[in-house]
Amino acid sequence: MTSLPRGLYVLTDSTLIPDDKLVPAVAAAIAGGAVMVQYRDKSNDADKRRWEAQDLVNLCRPLGVLLIINDDVALAAAVGADGVHLGRDDGDIAAARAALGPDAIIGVSCYNDLGLAVAAQAAGADYVAFGSFYPSLVKPDAVRATPALLQQARSQLHLPLAAIGGITTANAAPLIEAGADLLAVISDVFGQNDIRAAAQRMTDLFAPHRQPGSA
């Protein structure tokens, strides 16, 4: 199983980041401490999605930052991304593994359902994501998860846990304390005027929770 870093996991959003600002915006988030990036674009422009995803692979790989593609296994394979993130309707883990290979990172959205996460672990997922923990501008109708769910998952799963949904520096600490290894953030990084500073503020929240001797 692929070992993942703990920390800030930024998700891109084309409504917050103009196309010509995508790479600089992600670079700023990485400079602020982001350890993983998910390319998330819901448009139907296949050519744009291909070149943007490739640009992000080219940015992230030399920096040692993992680049995950949202929903699209074929795109992840085409650009040589580090992996894919699958939602409820995005295909199964076995098919993604067959397409991307044994070293690919496969993340799975589990919403507020621990049973989905247990099944995802058994099927070979590399991490699971729960949420929305707070009201989200990106997905205002998303089901709601609680820190107690993270605590349950931490006791039953050996996978890294990602928390997503309306997370800000003001409300993130309880999620880390409850067991989140990754904070998946969109608006509170890419919706801020100073992306690097916003990412750094989120990254700093992990400092009290680092294991002794860790970097």
C-alpha positions as CSV (number, residue, x, y, z in Angstrom):
1,M,0.0,0.0,0.0
2,T,1.3,3.4,-0.9
3,S,2.5,5.6,2.0
4,L,0.9,9.0,1.9
5,P,2.0,12.2,3.7
6,R,-0.1,13.9,6.3
7,G,-1.1,17.5,5.7
8,L,-2.9,19.8,3.4
9,Y,-4.6,18.3,0.3
10,V,-5.7,21.0,-2.1
11,L,-8.4,20.5,-4.7
12,T,-8.5,22.8,-7.7
13,D,-11.8,24.5,-8.9
14,S,-12.2,26.2,-12.2
15,T,-14.7,28.6,-10.8
16,L,-12.1,29.9,-8.4
17,I,-9.0,29.7,-10.5
18,P,-8.9,31.1,-14.1
19,D,-7.3,28.7,-16.6
20,D,-4.2,30.8,-17.1
21,K,-3.7,31.1,-13.3
22,L,-4.0,27.3,-12.5
23,V,-0.3,26.4,-12.4
24,P,0.8,29.5,-10.5
25,A,-2.1,29.0,-8.0
26,V,-1.2,25.4,-7.4
27,A,2.5,26.3,-7.1
28,A,1.6,28.9,-4.5
29,A,-0.3,26.3,-2.5
30,I,2.6,23.9,-2.7
31,A,4.9,26.7,-1.5
32,G,2.6,27.1,1.5
33,G,3.0,23.4,2.4
34,A,0.4,21.4,0.4
35,V,1.5,17.8,0.2
36,M,-1.1,16.5,-2.3
37,V,-3.0,18.2,-5.2
38,Q,-6.2,17.0,-6.8
39,Y,-7.1,18.3,-10.3
40,R,-10.8,18.7,-10.3
41,D,-12.5,20.1,-13.4
42,K,-16.1,19.3,-14.2
43,S,-16.1,20.8,-17.7
44,N,-16.6,18.8,-20.8
45,D,-13.6,20.3,-22.6
46,A,-11.4,17.2,-22.9
47,D,-8.5,19.1,-24.6
48,K,-8.3,21.6,-21.8
49,R,-8.5,19.0,-19.1
50,R,-5.7,17.0,-20.7
51,W,-3.3,19.9,-21.0
52,E,-4.1,21.3,-17.6
53,A,-3.7,17.9,-15.9
54,Q,-0.3,17.4,-17.8
55,D,0.9,20.9,-16.7
56,L,0.1,20.0,-13.1
57,V,1.9,16.6,-13.3
58,N,4.9,18.5,-14.7
59,L,4.7,21.0,-11.8
60,C,4.2,18.5,-9.0
61,R,6.5,15.6,-9.9
62,P,9.8,17.4,-9.5
63,L,8.6,18.9,-6.2
64,G,7.7,15.5,-4.8
65,V,4.0,16.4,-4.5
66,L,1.4,13.9,-5.4
67,L,-1.1,14.8,-8.2
68,I,-4.4,13.0,-8.1
69,I,-7.1,13.3,-10.9
70,N,-10.7,13.6,-9.8
71,D,-13.1,11.0,-11.2
72,D,-11.3,10.4,-14.5
73,V,-9.2,7.2,-14.6
74,A,-8.5,7.5,-18.3
75,L,-7.1,11.0,-17.9
76,A,-5.0,9.9,-14.9
77,A,-3.5,7.2,-17.1
78,A,-3.0,9.5,-20.1
79,V,-1.0,12.1,-18.2
80,G,0.8,9.8,-15.8
81,A,-0.7,11.2,-12.7
82,D,0.0,9.6,-9.3
83,G,-3.6,8.4,-9.0
84,V,-7.3,9.0,-9.1
85,H,-10.1,9.9,-6.7
86,L,-13.4,8.0,-7.1
87,G,-16.8,9.2,-6.1
88,R,-19.9,7.1,-5.8
89,D,-20.6,6.9,-9.5
90,D,-17.0,6.9,-10.9
91,G,-16.3,3.2,-11.3
92,D,-14.8,0.6,-9.1
93,I,-11.4,0.3,-7.4
94,A,-10.4,-2.9,-9.2
95,A,-11.0,-1.3,-12.6
96,A,-9.0,1.8,-11.6
97,R,-6.2,-0.4,-10.3
98,A,-6.1,-2.4,-13.5
99,A,-5.8,0.7,-15.6
100,L,-3.3,2.6,-13.4
101,G,-1.1,-0.1,-12.0
102,P,-0.2,-1.4,-8.6
103,D,1.6,1.8,-7.5
104,A,-1.2,4.2,-8.3
105,I,-3.0,6.0,-5.4
106,I,-6.7,5.4,-5.4
107,G,-8.8,7.5,-3.1
108,V,-12.5,6.9,-2.5
109,S,-15.3,9.3,-1.3
110,C,-17.2,7.7,1.6
111,Y,-19.4,10.6,2.5
112,N,-20.7,9.9,6.0
113,D,-20.7,6.1,5.6
114,L,-18.2,4.0,7.5
115,G,-19.4,0.9,5.8
116,L,-18.3,2.3,2.4
117,A,-14.9,3.0,3.9
118,V,-14.5,-0.5,5.2
119,A,-15.5,-1.9,1.8
120,A,-13.1,0.5,0.1
121,Q,-10.2,-0.6,2.3
122,A,-11.0,-4.3,1.5
123,A,-11.1,-3.5,-2.2
124,G,-7.6,-1.9,-2.1
125,A,-8.1,1.8,-1.7
126,D,-5.1,3.8,-0.6
127,Y,-7.1,6.5,1.3
128,V,-10.7,7.3,2.1
129,A,-12.4,10.7,2.3
130,F,-15.3,11.6,4.6
131,G,-17.5,14.8,4.4
132,S,-18.9,17.3,4.1
133,F,-18.0,18.2,7.7
134,Y,-19.2,21.8,7.4
135,P,-21.4,23.8,5.0
136,S,-19.7,23.9,1.6
137,L,-20.0,26.4,-1.1
138,V,-18.8,23.9,-3.7
139,K,-21.3,21.2,-2.7
140,P,-24.0,22.9,-0.7
141,D,-26.3,19.8,-0.7
142,A,-23.6,17.4,0.4
143,V,-24.4,14.9,3.3
144,R,-22.9,15.9,6.6
145,A,-20.2,13.9,8.5
146,T,-19.1,14.5,12.0
147,P,-15.7,14.3,13.9
148,A,-17.1,11.3,15.7
149,L,-17.2,9.4,12.4
150,L,-13.5,10.1,12.0
151,Q,-12.8,8.7,15.4
152,Q,-14.7,5.6,14.5
153,A,-12.9,5.2,11.3
154,R,-9.5,5.8,13.0
155,S,-10.2,2.8,15.3
156,Q,-11.4,0.5,12.5
157,L,-9.3,1.4,9.5
158,H,-5.6,1.4,8.8
159,L,-5.9,3.7,5.8
160,P,-5.1,7.4,5.7
161,L,-8.3,9.5,6.3
162,A,-9.1,12.7,4.4
163,A,-11.7,15.2,5.6
164,I,-13.5,17.4,3.2
165,G,-16.2,20.0,3.0
166,G,-16.2,23.6,4.2
167,I,-12.9,23.3,6.0
168,T,-11.2,26.5,7.1
169,T,-8.4,27.3,9.4
170,A,-11.0,28.3,12.0
171,N,-12.7,24.9,12.1
172,A,-10.1,22.4,11.0
173,A,-8.3,21.6,14.2
174,P,-11.0,19.3,15.6
175,L,-10.9,17.2,12.5
176,I,-7.1,16.6,12.9
177,E,-7.7,15.8,16.5
178,A,-10.4,13.3,15.6
179,G,-8.0,11.5,13.2
180,A,-7.9,13.2,9.8
181,D,-4.5,12.7,8.1
182,L,-5.4,15.0,5.2
183,L,-7.5,18.1,5.1
184,A,-9.0,18.4,1.6
185,V,-9.5,22.1,1.0
186,I,-10.7,24.2,-2.0
187,S,-12.1,27.6,-1.1
188,D,-10.1,28.4,2.0
189,V,-6.9,28.1,-0.1
190,F,-7.8,29.0,-3.7
191,G,-10.5,31.5,-2.8
192,Q,-8.0,33.6,-0.8
193,N,-6.1,36.6,-2.0
194,D,-2.8,35.1,-0.8
195,I,-2.9,31.5,-1.7
196,R,0.5,30.7,-0.3
197,A,-0.2,32.3,3.1
198,A,-3.6,30.5,3.2
199,A,-2.0,27.2,2.6
200,Q,0.7,27.9,5.2
201,R,-2.0,28.6,7.8
202,M,-3.7,25.3,7.1
203,T,-0.4,23.4,7.1
204,D,0.6,24.9,10.5
205,L,-2.4,23.3,12.1
206,F,-0.7,19.9,11.7
207,A,2.4,20.9,13.7
208,P,1.1,20.1,17.2
209,H,0.0,16.6,15.9
210,R,3.2,15.5,14.2
211,Q,4.7,12.3,15.5
212,P,7.9,12.6,17.5
213,G,10.9,12.5,15.1
214,S,8.8,13.2,12.0
215,A,9.8,15.9,9.6
